[in-house]
Amino acid sequence: MSSKHTLLAAAICALPLSIAACGSSSNGTDGNVTPEGTHYGYVVSKASVPTTTDQVNLFALDLGSKTSSKPDGLPDNVIGQVFSALTSLKFDIQGTITTAVDQGNILLLLDLQTKDFTNASAAGLAVKLGANAMPAACTSPADTTCRHHLDGTGKFDLATDSPTDSIVTGAIAGGKFTGGPGDLPLQIAIGSTMAIKLDLLHARASATSITDAGIMTATLGGLVTQAELTSQVGPPLLASVKAIFDRDCPAPRSPPLCNCATSSTGSLVASVVDFSPKDCNITIDELFGNPVVAPMLKPTAAARTPAPPPTRCRSASRSRPSRPRSRCSRYSPAAAR
């Protein structure tokens, strides 16, 4: 595997859907497992990425080494470290993702196939991208709460760019699903609430407290290529950084201080990100190549590859109109309409 891969892990929360046969078992796994049993469909109602050091460790998954997807006993979450660093610079990474889920811009559909929720030797978890939520997430532009598509009655189409065979297969033991490797799609949001699609390679997943009423906690992680990191994450992240830089460091600017307000976020950006050249102009290369972030994205002495942040799934109560406090929502067979 090329060293131009970054490791990501994140957490998602999902409630059940009555969807039939939404998954596939065509992707490779460690044991060539073919999932067996009933399909249980879920829609993600909460997504989290690491924004603190503790969460970086909590969300980490063992994704293998630079040369193999076989677990090597070392947890990975390099992009999680980057998100944590950005949060410390006062960028609201998690808030943007939460709003994107609430507004239906991040719309992830899960399909779990298993014979049993406690112990099963052949299970699989598929991830797909949703579209055209009914009811709509927000009732009007003035609706600041939204989430109406997650009230337990939602129906969804599959997005035109959704994979149909993305799955990780494995087993359930003691109520915990562990699966992979495989390839899975993931959506995040940075800078704006528009979803950014990432293709996780050699992905792994874990899930606990699974029932037909929802998945309590699930973590997804995989490899993101350097090219995808630069092309997909780079532009919206750059726009977000530049907006803050323009706010705190008004023109005319000149190095080294770039006319930034003292102790502002813009001054931190100027001192950390604007480094090559020091010209008061931020570029994508500087975002990922600055002395703080660049070491996180490089393989370690043990030849590790940087890893993407895991996504997590919380709260597993069945989504019904009479239980509006449920954190996860359900989608119906019309998801594939």
NORMO-V158810 format. One record per pair of residues at least 24 apart in sequence whose C-alpha atoms are under 6 Angstrom apart, sorted by sequence separation. I is the first residue (numbers start at 1). J is the second residue. D is the distance in Angstrom with one decimal. If there is no record, write none. Layout:
I:J:D, I:J:D
This chain:
17:41:4.3, 56:80:5.5, 132:156:5.7, 180:204:4.4, 200:224:5.6, 255:279:5.9, 16:41:5.3, 17:42:4.8, 131:156:5.8, 132:157:5.8, 179:204:5.7, 16:42:4.1, 131:157:5.1, 179:205:5.3, 15:42:5.0, 130:157:5.7, 131:158:5.7, 178:205:5.9, 14:42:5.5, 15:43:5.7, 130:158:4.6, 131:159:4.9, 178:206:4.6, 14:43:5.2, 129:158:6.0, 130:159:5.0, 177:206:5.3, 14:44:4.1, 50:80:5.2, 129:159:5.5, 177:207:5.0, 13:44:5.2, 14:45:5.4, 176:207:5.6, 13:45:5.4, 51:83:5.7, 52:84:5.0, 176:208:4.5, 13:46:4.7, 51:84:4.0, 104:137:5.5, 129:162:4.9, 175:208:6.0, 12:46:5.5, 103:137:5.3, 128:162:5.7, 175:209:6.0, 12:47:4.2, 11:47:5.6, 51:87:5.9, 11:48:5.0, 10:48:5.9, 10:49:4.8, 126:166:5.6, 126:167:4.1, 125:167:5.5, 103:146:5.8, 125:168:5.4, 102:146:5.8, 124:168:5.7, 102:147:4.7, 124:169:4.1, 191:236:5.5, 123:169:5.7, 191:237:5.6, 123:170:5.4, 190:237:5.8, 122:170:5.9, 123:171:5.2, 122:171:5.3, 191:240:4.7, 9:59:6.0, 121:171:4.7, 234:284:5.8, 9:60:5.9, 120:171:5.6, 120:172:4.9, 119:172:4.9, 119:173:4.6, 119:174:5.9, 118:174:5.3, 118:175:4.0, 117:175:5.9, 44:108:5.5, 1:66:5.7, 43:108:6.0, 1:67:4.9, 43:109:4.6, 42:109:5.8, 9:77:5.7, 42:110:4.9, 8:77:5.3, 41:110:5.7, 7:77:5.5, 41:111:4.5, 7:78:5.4, 8:79:5.4, 40:111:5.6, 40:112:5.1, 39:112:5.6, 39:113:4.3, 38:113:5.4, 37:113:5.8, 38:114:5.6, 37:114:4.5, 36:114:5.6, 37:115:4.1, 223:307:5.7, 223:308:6.0, 36:122:5.7, 35:122:4.7, 23:111:5.8, 35:123:4.4, 33:122:5.9, 35:124:5.3, 105:194:6.0, 106:195:5.4, 221:310:4.5, 105:195:5.7, 220:310:4.7, 219:310:5.5, 220:311:5.0, 97:189:5.1, 219:311:5.0, 100:193:4.7, 219:312:4.5, 218:312:4.8, 217:312:5.9, 218:313:4.3, 217:313:4.0, 96:193:5.8, 216:313:6.0, 217:314:4.4, 216:314:4.5, 216:315:4.4, 216:316:4.3, 215:316:4.9, 214:316:4.1, 23:126:5.4, 214:317:5.8, 213:317:5.4, 213:318:4.0, 29:169:6.0, 24:165:5.1, 29:180:5.4, 29:181:5.2, 28:182:5.9, 27:182:5.8, 152:319:4.4, 152:320:4.8, 151:321:5.9, 155:331:5.1, 152:329:5.1, 154:331:5.1, 155:332:5.3, 151:329:5.9, 152:330:4.8, 157:335:4.5, 158:336:5.8, 150:329:4.4, 155:334:5.6, 156:335:4.0, 157:336:5.3, 155:335:5.4, 157:337:5.8, 16:213:5.5, 16:214:5.0, 15:214:4.1, 14:214:5.8, 14:215:5.6, 12:218:5.8, 11:218:5.8, 11:219:4.5, 10:219:5.7, 10:220:5.5, 9:220:5.5, 9:221:3.8, 8:221:5.2, 8:222:5.4, 7:222:5.7, 7:223:4.6, 6:223:5.3, 5:223:5.8, 6:224:4.9, 5:224:5.4, 5:225:4.3, 4:225:5.9, 5:226:5.4, 4:226:5.1, 78:306:4.9, 79:307:5.7, 78:307:4.4, 79:308:4.5, 80:309:4.5, 77:307:4.8, 78:308:5.8, 79:309:5.3, 76:307:5.6, 77:308:5.6, 77:309:5.3, 66:303:5.9, 66:304:5.2, 65:304:5.1, 66:305:5.0, 59:310:5.5, 49:311:5.9, 48:311:5.6, 48:312:5.6, 47:312:5.8, 45:328:4.4, 45:329:5.9, 43:329:5.7, 43:330:5.5, 42:330:5.5, 43:331:6.0, 7:306:4.5, 8:307:4.3, 9:308:5.0, 10:309:4.7, 11:310:5.3, 12:311:4.9, 14:313:5.8, 6:306:3.7, 7:307:1.1, 8:308:1.3, 9:309:2.9, 10:310:2.1, 11:311:2.6, 12:312:3.2, 13:313:2.9, 6:307:4.0, 7:308:3.4, 8:309:3.2, 9:310:1.9, 10:311:2.2, 11:312:1.4, 12:313:3.0, 13:314:4.0, 3:305:5.9, 6:308:5.6, 8:310:5.4, 9:311:5.6, 10:312:5.2, 11:313:5.1, 15:328:4.3, 17:330:4.3, 19:332:5.5, 14:328:4.6, 15:329:4.2, 16:330:4.4, 17:331:4.0, 18:332:4.9, 19:333:4.3, 13:328:5.9, 15:330:4.8, 17:332:5.0, 18:333:5.7
